[in-house]
């Protein structure tokens, strides 16, 4: 087994990345945020070493369990977030209706069991909401990312964009009240926020083939608790409608439909918390395909089975659960 003291500090791969994330600073011998860390081809082959390093950093990683209580380096943007006045409309073009404001308030306040003590309203406090038009020729209804800096401190904070022109169009096409479409888009994008446990770092590069199915799955489980008769059905319809998109094959929109397959397969909702716990460690670069690691294996499977999505439900679960084995949570902690 290699001597860790003599190893290149970049060579600790996943554990080094985790160490820096939760220590919040670079330390010699721990590693650094290196997008090339997946080049450590032998990382998951050296199981004994991985387990040893994982145990060493377990106290650091366990901070995840209480993150939303201790958080956050991201400044609170609105001191009264539950009123849900939208925070940015660059063109002064859109205004939420009273019914939209009301349903978003209710979503923010709702204590969904699947989120294990977190409320969407807690996440909203550190998230900028932007009402705007969709990018040219887009079939999506919203997006999540890190695109803004706090005006005073300059620190990065997360941004949810709701494409109100597309929301309006789709609501009319499908015969739904706009408030319900807006609500479904908001929940979906805030599920991305839920999985982004350190948005202040601003560098999360999700694996689309994992992140998007989990966002759809989380949205449907949330809607099942919140409004099974209306929002759950609309959420499903909005997602299934992507099958008609001209971008379906080119942009791999099948990943959204996979989220529905997960829901219909009765995947345990605890996978949401499991993924939230390890999502920042699940990183993808173009060269990952073919590598002997869980993400590489999963992506290879996606290529082979994306035309039979029910056969991807178990592989995506296995991929997430494999990471959870290396970075376990302490039972009974939050």
C-alpha positions as CSV (number, residue, x, y, z in Angstrom):
1,X,0.0,0.0,0.0
2,X,1.4,3.4,-1.0
3,X,2.8,5.7,1.7
4,X,0.4,8.6,1.9
5,X,3.0,10.9,3.4
6,X,5.0,10.6,0.2
7,X,2.2,10.9,-2.3
8,X,1.6,13.8,-4.5
9,X,-1.1,16.0,-2.8
10,X,-3.2,15.8,-6.0
11,X,-3.2,12.1,-5.8
12,X,-5.7,11.5,-3.1
13,X,-8.5,12.0,-5.6
14,X,-12.0,11.8,-4.1
15,X,-11.0,11.9,-0.4
16,X,-8.7,14.9,-1.1
17,X,-11.5,16.7,-2.8
18,X,-13.9,15.9,0.1
19,X,-11.2,17.0,2.6
20,X,-10.9,20.4,1.0
21,X,-14.6,20.9,0.6
22,X,-15.3,20.5,4.3
23,X,-12.1,21.9,5.8
24,X,-12.6,24.9,3.6
25,X,-8.9,25.4,2.9
26,X,-6.0,23.7,1.2
27,X,-3.8,21.5,3.3
28,X,-0.6,19.8,2.2
29,X,-1.2,16.2,1.7
30,X,-5.0,16.5,1.5
31,X,-5.4,17.4,-2.2
32,X,-7.0,20.3,-4.0
33,X,-10.0,21.0,-6.1
34,X,-8.7,19.5,-9.3
35,X,-11.1,18.8,-12.2
36,X,-8.6,16.2,-13.4
37,X,-8.9,14.1,-10.2
38,X,-10.8,11.4,-12.1
39,X,-7.4,10.7,-13.8
40,X,-6.5,8.7,-10.7
41,X,-7.6,5.5,-12.5
42,X,-6.6,3.2,-9.7
43,X,-8.5,5.0,-7.0
44,X,-11.5,2.7,-6.7
45,X,-9.2,-0.3,-7.3
46,X,-7.3,0.4,-4.1
47,X,-10.3,-0.4,-2.0
48,X,-8.3,-0.8,1.2
49,X,-6.6,2.6,0.9
50,X,-9.9,4.3,0.0
51,X,-11.6,2.9,3.1
52,X,-8.7,3.9,5.3
53,X,-8.7,7.5,3.9
54,X,-12.5,7.6,4.1
55,X,-12.4,6.7,7.8
56,X,-9.7,9.3,8.4
57,X,-11.9,12.1,7.0
58,X,-15.2,10.8,8.3
59,X,-15.4,13.5,11.1
60,X,-15.1,16.2,8.3
61,X,-17.7,14.5,6.1
62,X,-20.1,14.1,9.0
63,X,-20.5,17.9,9.0
64,X,-22.8,17.3,6.1
65,X,-25.5,16.0,8.4
66,X,-25.9,19.3,10.2
67,X,-25.0,21.6,7.3
68,X,-28.4,23.2,6.9
69,X,-28.4,24.1,10.6
70,X,-24.9,25.5,10.7
71,X,-24.8,26.8,7.1
72,X,-24.0,29.1,5.5
73,X,-21.3,31.1,3.9
74,X,-23.9,32.3,1.4
75,X,-25.5,35.6,2.5
76,X,-29.2,35.8,3.2
77,X,-30.5,37.8,0.2
78,X,-33.9,38.7,1.5
79,X,-34.6,39.2,5.2
80,X,-38.2,38.2,4.7
81,X,-38.0,35.4,2.2
82,X,-41.4,33.7,2.8
83,X,-43.3,36.6,1.3
84,X,-41.7,35.4,-1.9
85,X,-41.5,38.6,-3.7
86,X,-39.4,37.6,-6.7
87,X,-35.9,39.1,-6.3
88,X,-35.0,39.9,-9.9
89,X,-36.7,40.6,-13.1
90,X,-34.1,42.2,-15.4
91,X,-36.5,43.5,-17.9
92,X,-39.4,44.4,-15.5
93,X,-41.5,42.2,-17.7
94,X,-43.0,39.6,-15.3
95,X,-45.0,39.7,-12.2
96,X,-46.2,36.8,-10.1
97,X,-49.9,36.6,-9.7
98,X,-51.5,36.5,-6.2
99,X,-52.2,32.8,-6.7
100,X,-48.6,32.1,-7.6
101,X,-47.3,34.0,-4.6
102,X,-49.7,32.0,-2.3
103,X,-48.7,28.6,-3.6
104,X,-45.0,29.4,-3.5
105,X,-45.4,30.6,0.1
106,X,-47.1,27.3,0.9
107,X,-44.3,25.3,-0.8
108,X,-41.6,27.3,1.2
109,X,-43.4,26.5,4.5
110,X,-44.1,22.9,3.8
111,X,-42.2,20.3,5.8
112,X,-41.8,17.4,3.4
113,X,-40.7,14.1,5.0
114,X,-38.4,13.4,2.1
115,X,-36.3,16.5,2.9
116,X,-35.7,15.3,6.5
117,X,-36.1,18.6,8.4
118,X,-35.1,20.9,5.6
119,X,-37.8,23.3,4.2
120,X,-37.6,24.8,0.7
121,X,-38.0,28.1,2.4
122,X,-34.7,27.6,4.2
123,X,-33.0,27.1,0.9
124,X,-34.8,30.1,-0.6
125,X,-33.1,32.4,2.0
126,X,-29.8,32.0,0.2
127,X,-31.0,31.6,-3.4
128,X,-31.6,34.3,-5.9
129,X,-34.8,33.8,-7.9
130,X,-34.8,35.3,-11.4
131,X,-37.9,35.6,-13.6
132,X,-36.8,35.9,-17.2
133,X,-37.2,34.7,-20.8
134,X,-35.8,31.4,-21.8
135,X,-32.6,31.2,-23.9
136,X,-33.2,31.2,-27.6
137,X,-34.7,27.9,-28.8
138,X,-34.9,26.3,-25.4
139,X,-37.6,23.8,-24.4
140,X,-36.7,23.9,-20.7
141,X,-38.8,25.8,-18.2
142,X,-36.0,26.8,-15.7
143,X,-32.4,26.4,-14.7
144,X,-30.1,26.3,-11.7
145,X,-26.6,27.6,-11.4
146,X,-24.1,29.9,-9.8
147,X,-24.1,33.1,-11.8
148,X,-24.2,36.0,-9.4
149,X,-22.1,37.5,-6.7
150,X,-23.4,39.2,-3.6
151,X,-23.3,43.0,-4.1
152,X,-21.4,43.7,-0.9
153,X,-19.2,40.8,-0.2
154,X,-18.6,39.5,-3.7
155,X,-19.2,35.9,-2.6
156,X,-21.0,33.5,-5.0
157,X,-24.6,32.5,-4.4
158,X,-26.9,30.2,-6.2
159,X,-29.5,31.3,-8.8
160,X,-32.8,29.8,-9.9
161,X,-34.1,31.1,-13.2
162,X,-37.8,30.5,-14.1
163,X,-38.4,31.0,-17.8
164,X,-41.7,32.7,-17.6
165,X,-42.3,32.9,-21.3
166,X,-42.0,29.2,-21.6
167,X,-44.1,28.6,-18.4
168,X,-46.8,30.7,-20.0
169,X,-46.7,28.9,-23.3
170,X,-46.7,25.4,-21.8
171,X,-49.5,26.3,-19.4
172,X,-51.6,27.4,-22.3
173,X,-50.7,24.5,-24.5
174,X,-51.5,21.9,-21.8
175,X,-54.5,23.7,-20.3
176,X,-53.1,24.3,-16.8
177,X,-53.3,27.4,-14.6
178,X,-49.9,29.1,-14.8
179,X,-49.6,29.0,-11.0
180,X,-49.2,25.2,-11.0
181,X,-46.6,25.2,-13.8
182,X,-44.7,27.9,-12.0
183,X,-44.9,25.8,-8.8
184,X,-43.6,22.6,-10.4
185,X,-40.7,24.5,-12.0
186,X,-39.8,26.1,-8.7
187,X,-39.8,22.8,-6.8
188,X,-37.7,21.1,-9.5
189,X,-35.0,23.9,-9.5
190,X,-35.0,24.0,-5.7
191,X,-34.3,20.3,-5.6
192,X,-31.1,21.1,-7.4
193,X,-30.5,23.7,-4.7
194,X,-31.1,21.0,-2.1
195,X,-28.5,18.8,-3.6
196,X,-26.0,21.7,-3.8
197,X,-24.9,21.7,-0.2
198,X,-22.0,24.1,-0.6
199,X,-23.1,26.7,-3.2
200,X,-20.6,29.2,-1.8
201,X,-17.9,27.2,-3.6
202,X,-19.6,27.9,-6.9
203,X,-17.9,25.1,-8.8
204,X,-20.3,22.1,-8.7
205,X,-20.2,20.2,-12.0
206,X,-23.0,17.8,-11.8
207,X,-23.3,14.5,-13.7
208,X,-26.4,15.3,-15.7
209,X,-27.3,11.7,-16.0
210,X,-27.6,11.5,-12.2
211,X,-28.5,15.1,-11.1
212,X,-31.5,15.5,-13.4
213,X,-33.2,12.2,-12.7
214,X,-32.7,12.9,-9.0
215,X,-34.2,16.4,-9.4
216,X,-37.3,14.9,-11.2
217,X,-37.6,12.1,-8.7
218,X,-37.3,14.5,-5.8
219,X,-39.8,16.8,-7.3
220,X,-42.4,14.0,-7.7
221,X,-41.9,12.8,-4.2
222,X,-42.3,16.3,-2.9
223,X,-45.4,16.8,-4.9
224,X,-46.8,13.5,-3.7
225,X,-46.7,14.8,-0.2
226,X,-47.7,18.4,-1.0
227,X,-50.4,18.0,-3.6
228,X,-50.8,14.5,-5.0
229,X,-54.0,15.3,-7.0
230,X,-52.7,18.3,-8.9
231,X,-49.0,19.1,-8.7
232,X,-47.9,15.5,-9.0
233,X,-49.8,14.9,-12.1
234,X,-48.7,18.2,-13.7
235,X,-45.1,17.6,-12.8
236,X,-45.3,14.2,-14.6
237,X,-46.9,15.8,-17.6
238,X,-44.4,18.6,-17.9
239,X,-41.5,16.1,-17.8
240,X,-43.1,13.7,-20.2
241,X,-43.7,16.6,-22.6
242,X,-40.0,16.8,-23.2
243,X,-40.3,13.7,-25.3
244,X,-41.7,16.0,-28.0
245,X,-38.7,18.3,-27.9
246,X,-36.5,18.4,-31.0
247,X,-33.5,18.4,-28.6
248,X,-34.6,15.1,-26.9
249,X,-31.8,13.0,-28.5
250,X,-29.2,15.7,-29.0
251,X,-29.3,16.9,-25.4
252,X,-30.1,13.6,-23.8
253,X,-33.5,14.7,-22.4
254,X,-34.1,11.0,-21.6
255,X,-32.4,11.8,-18.2
256,X,-35.6,13.6,-17.1
257,X,-37.8,10.7,-18.1
258,X,-35.5,8.4,-16.0
259,X,-36.6,10.4,-13.0
260,X,-40.2,9.3,-13.7
261,X,-39.1,5.7,-14.1
262,X,-37.5,5.9,-10.7
263,X,-40.7,7.2,-9.1
264,X,-42.8,4.6,-10.9
265,X,-40.4,1.9,-9.7
266,X,-41.0,2.9,-6.1
267,X,-37.4,3.8,-5.3
268,X,-37.1,4.6,-1.6
269,X,-37.2,8.3,-1.0
270,X,-34.2,7.9,1.3
271,X,-32.1,8.0,-1.9
272,X,-32.8,11.8,-1.9
273,X,-30.9,12.3,1.3
274,X,-28.2,9.9,0.3
275,X,-27.6,11.8,-2.9
276,X,-27.6,15.1,-1.1
277,X,-24.9,13.8,1.2
278,X,-22.5,12.8,-1.6
279,X,-23.5,14.8,-4.7
280,X,-20.6,17.2,-4.5
281,X,-18.2,14.3,-4.6
282,X,-19.8,13.0,-7.8
283,X,-18.0,14.8,-10.6
284,X,-17.8,14.2,-14.3
285,X,-15.3,15.2,-16.9
286,X,-15.3,14.0,-20.5
287,X,-12.6,11.5,-20.0
288,X,-14.5,9.7,-17.2
289,X,-16.2,7.2,-19.6
290,X,-14.5,3.9,-19.6
291,X,-12.7,4.5,-16.3
292,X,-13.1,1.9,-13.6
293,X,-15.1,3.9,-11.2
294,X,-18.9,4.0,-10.4
295,X,-19.7,7.1,-12.5
296,X,-17.8,5.7,-15.5
297,X,-19.6,2.4,-15.3
298,X,-22.9,4.1,-14.9
299,X,-22.4,6.3,-17.9
300,X,-21.4,3.4,-20.0
301,X,-24.6,1.7,-19.0
302,X,-26.6,4.8,-19.9
303,X,-25.2,4.7,-23.4
304,X,-26.3,1.0,-23.8
305,X,-29.7,1.2,-22.1
306,X,-31.1,4.7,-22.6
307,X,-33.7,3.3,-24.9
308,X,-35.0,1.0,-22.1
309,X,-35.0,3.4,-19.1
310,X,-36.4,1.0,-16.6
311,X,-33.1,-0.8,-16.9
312,X,-31.3,2.3,-15.6
313,X,-33.1,2.5,-12.3
314,X,-31.0,0.0,-10.5
315,X,-27.7,1.3,-12.0
316,X,-28.3,4.9,-10.9
317,X,-29.2,3.7,-7.4
318,X,-26.0,1.6,-7.2
319,X,-23.9,4.4,-8.4
320,X,-25.2,6.8,-5.6
321,X,-25.1,4.1,-3.0
322,X,-21.5,3.2,-3.8
323,X,-20.4,6.7,-3.0
324,X,-22.4,6.6,0.2
325,X,-20.5,3.5,1.3
326,X,-17.2,5.5,1.1
327,X,-18.7,8.6,2.8
328,X,-21.2,7.2,5.4
329,X,-23.5,9.2,7.5
330,X,-23.8,8.7,11.2
331,X,-27.2,7.4,12.0
332,X,-29.4,9.6,14.2
333,X,-27.7,12.8,13.3
334,X,-29.0,15.7,11.2
